[in-house]
Amino acid sequence: MADPKGFMTTPRENPQRRPVDVRIKDWREVYLEFEEPRLNKQAGRCMDCGIPFCHQGCPLGNLIPEWNDLVWRDDWETAIERLHATNNFPEFTGTLCPAPCEAACVVGINDDPVSIKQVEISIIDKAWEAGYVTPQLPPKRTGKKVAVVGSGPAGLAAAQQLTRVGHSVVVYERADRIGGLLRYGIPEFKMEKKRLDRRLGQMRAEGTEFRTGVNVGVDVTVEQLHAEYDAVVLAGGATHARDLPAPGRELDGVHQAMEYLPLANKVQEGDFERAPIHAEGKHVVVIGGGDTGADCVGTAHRQGAASVTQLEIMPQPPTERSDAHPWPTYPMLYRVTSAHEEGGERLYSVNTQEFVGDEQGRLKALRLVEVQKTDNGFEPMPGTEREIPAQLVLLAMGFVGPEKPGLLEDLGVELDPRGNVARDESFMSSVDGVFSAGDMGRGQSLIVWAISEGRSAAAGVDRYLTGRDVLPAPIEPTERPIA
């Protein structure tokens, strides 16, 4: 293990965020650099416990005690080798994952858990800086061709794994740039896109081909897919957003979060000087209390919103573990993200009754009511109705599954009871040679699950095409997330 007494003598230290009044004026990542000597001591808090429950908490099965020990010993090159053994993209998980591994850390039973996520992002940053991350070319080609539909984390993980074992892989993306939600759903202040572009450069050097602006099922037909490729991986995500059909939904000023966030990212890409949907000077209401809602909050702050209010129909979570979420499960807690730290108000146990507009059909207010949770759902509490000003409302209530018209209907794949693409133990759908990975088959979930599923689907594809068993398969599709 690392420092035998580290977990007793070294307190947890979190990375510092840049001052609020500074960071809301730019789009750079919010965290300051974590100095190496401090990081070594944090890695030394790892107990190397007999049963590392952090493995159970991480869908990728990251070898956390191993690379904690290596960081403590300053062996960064071996540390990135062990990290890459289970995770293709630690720079994505190190910035975006909510760290269920830390919730399962044994030190966290009666103390603050190890700073696993900070160690992870530091390893990959150090590896890029030192030149340890290089293209991994396949030793030989198989002659098999694979199409990957969707370039989010699941699609990219599947593509990289399949390319590295010799298949010719083409990744299709209907947007104008590669990356899926990594590109257009995650704001720059959470993950700067240079991290994504750097990794895509490695994948291109390895031989993966990317084709953007292609809507598979329309621009490329199902018949063409079957004719040109030996296998297909569906990794298009759960892009069917949950709507809120309250009166006034049609008013100018009510938008889905994924109509709003990509435009802000396109400004950073240089496509616009100003986003077509903009929060400047407006009272902004974000409906939905999850990560996407927080992304909208942070984006609205940077665009100069007059006020930002985030609504959640659920009660406010506790600040400490409840009996409903015992260790080592991922607890539902009240968390203050960097976006919430920047300002705004959070309202819990409220529901939207109506979007209120002016005579020109523009949104001017939101009528809401307080609710209480009962066995029959959420019941409105009489006398608690009120209006709050709103010129921009962003719906961030999650996603209900993949889009069915077009590709999925044309392929004829079977769906599970939740409306996702049904898969067998090898991640193959009901159509021979067609596999599914990530949110398209799992439903809306975490980035670690997407990467893990991409790796597992790639293993299934390779076995299907060659009969060999050379790629690791972290999970089976029947497993459900703990977070």
LINJO-V719943 format. One record per helix or strand. SS is the DSSP state (A for helix, B for strand). FROM is the first residue (numbers start at 0). LEN is the number of residues. Records with the same first field share a line. If there is no record, write none. Layout:
# LINJO-V719943
SS->FROM-LEN + FROM-LEN
This chain:
# LINJO-V719943
A->5-4 + 19-4 + 35-8 + 52-5 + 63-9 + 75-9 + 89-7 + 99-4 + 105-4 + 115-15 + 152-12 + 180-4 + 192-14 + 221-7 + 256-13 + 290-12 + 322-3 + 337-4 + 406-5 + 438-4 + 446-20
B->16-1 + 30-1 + 144-5 + 167-6 + 208-4 + 215-1 + 219-1 + 230-4 + 239-2 + 246-1 + 251-1 + 253-3 + 282-5 + 306-6 + 344-4 + 349-8 + 361-13 + 376-4 + 385-4 + 391-4 + 398-3 + 414-1 + 420-1 + 427-1 + 433-3
